[in-house]
Amino acid sequence: MKDAKDHRVRHNRAAPYWAAALIVLGTMGVSTTFTKFGTFWNGYVLDITGPAWNYILVRGRFCEYADNVWTRFFTPVKTLVIFVFVAYGIELAQFFGLYDSTYDPWDLLAYVSLLIPIFFIDIQTR
């Protein structure tokens, strides 16, 4: 019982930092759609921040601890694998021209460049 309480306390203690990261990453990512700060900003920042802020959102790291079906399903590893699979699947669909978009192999690196560190921070803080 003490372990569960410790886990809850650690989660709740870290939640405000995760919330701040969610706001910063979300704002940066969305701002790429209405600001022009150059090729890197408009080409990669959303690809870098999008998976990371969505990971925080899906994992529920930004709010009070909850033990429910959602949080038990979306473990850190499962969430990471799903996000990488989806992001790479989108890029693969672009490669095969399944929809009107531009394939960029650097996007593959951009997707995981912040997602992987966020995953490791999640592991360390749980």
Secondary structure as GFF3:
##gff-version 3
##sequence-region A 1 126
A	DSSP	alpha_helix	2	31	.	.	.	ID=ss1
A	DSSP	alpha_helix	39	59	.	.	.	ID=ss2
A	DSSP	alpha_helix	69	73	.	.	.	ID=ss3
A	DSSP	alpha_helix	76	95	.	.	.	ID=ss4
A	DSSP	alpha_helix	106	125	.	.	.	ID=ss5
###
